[in-house]
Amino acid sequence: MSLSHVFSLLANRLNRRQIIIHLILDALMLSVAFLLSSTIDMVLLATSASANIHPSAFVNGVAVCLLPAVFYLFVAAPYVGETIGFVIWVLMHLNVVTLLHARFDLPYGQALLLATPGYAVAVVLVWLLFRQSWQAGYSTLASQLSDAHGS
């Protein structure tokens, strides 16, 4: 998970051990989201594509498609607004659609239909993760700052 996530955990006044546990759990949740998304895409691709596609070819292509998400999670998540974060996630989805079209010769419409269910699952899981952990940290920090300025 993002190293900058430490800021929200520090705002909750967690100790180092608790922060490390949260980071490990966040990393596991993000890994599950992306693995589940890729698995759904591979299963849909295998069931509907006319050509036999090896899973390693798909995973190698998707790894490159995830670069905007990696940038977002490791660097930009706490610094950019939700709109820019949403645009980055949409770009990642369009990368996967383009991969399916370019590498596996699927029409854009079929590629969009195949890539969307996995994308939706990943977005919901990541949204739940960020909502649970980041919002609590930032609301605690905001209340502490307003209390400090009010007194």
C-alpha angles and dihedrals in degrees: 000000000000116000087216088065084081088078093065091044091051089050087061088053095240120165124240094266093053091047092052091049091050092049092050092048091047091050091050092049092050091047090052091049094052095041091049091047092050092045092052090049092048093049093048091046093049093049098046106030118094094214124067106251120197113226092229091060090053095045092048090053095045091051089066091045091058095061094101089052092048090052090048095049099042101038120006109035100099095033105050126065125253091258093058090044089053091050090052091052091048090051089053090053092048089051090057091047090050090048091054090048098044103037102031099032096236120153113253093249093053092043090053092050092049096046099043102073093054091044092051092051092050093048093050093048093047091045091053091048094049094042093052100044108026099041093053091050096047095045090051090049092047093050091048091050093048090049091050093049093043095056 
